[in-house]
Amino acid sequence: MKTPAFLLAAALLLTPVQAQTAAEPAKPPAAPAKRSLLKYSAPKTATAGTRIDGDGASRGSGEKLPSLYVLAPNHTALTTHEQPSLFWYQTGPTKTRFELTVIEPKNPKPLLKMAVDKLDQAGIHRISLARQKVSLKPGVAYKWSIALVPDPANRSQDVIASGSIQRIEPAPALTTALASAKGMEIAAAYAQNGVWYDALEAVSNEIDAAPKSKDLHAQRAALLDQAGLKEAAAGERK
């Protein structure tokens, strides 16, 4: 049976269109939505004026020491963890002795005192209280400090920075927010609920897992900016 001429003509007209459609490149997937930067809401009961920044300068030895900053707001900042991490920022390397101290109020003996001969890397540093087997009691405002000690016989030459930390029980709203949170959602939940140290630790854990992520470093920089830690935030953006 022969194909009618008008059907054959229609088939010839449709064929090029179908071929062209099949050859069209697939559209690229839509770019993921940009993640909002961390937003820290300071607790309403925060006691202001508890942070001291350590400004590096030439000491008796003539060495210009780097500046030190505890990574905490200028108020008693909070944690829900019994053994949180403490973070600080150092503007440059040094071969000078470094000390870290945690003090409990009305206790003459430091809760923690540790030292290393030198800190030869600039940037953000962390110490885990869990690794030091140090636990914080709820409701106690601890003072912690870091120092560069160029002359152990003359402590007036020290570069010192300090801040404070208080452990609290998590509020119901925070517990609910954390129940299904993952990754940066955990940091966001802590930040929004005014728990500074846990927010900083959560975003830092993400950075440890993906150290080259510019997005994660931008998140930590945003958090540091909100605490007035401009030099540390700038270092994160380099």
Buried (B, 14 or more C-beta within 10 A) or exposed (E): EEEEEEEEEEEEEEEEEEEEEEEEEEEEEEEEEEBEBBEBEBBEEBEEEBBBBBBBEEBEEEBEBBBBBBBBBBBBBBBBBEBBBBBBBBBBEBEBBBBBBBBBEEEEEBBBEEEEEEBEEBBBBBBEBEEBEBEBEEEBBBBBBBBBBBBEEEEEBBBBBBBBBBBBEBEEEBEEBBEEBEBBBBBBBBBBBBBBBBBBBBBBBBBEEEEEEEEBBBBBBBBBBBBEBEBBBEBBEE
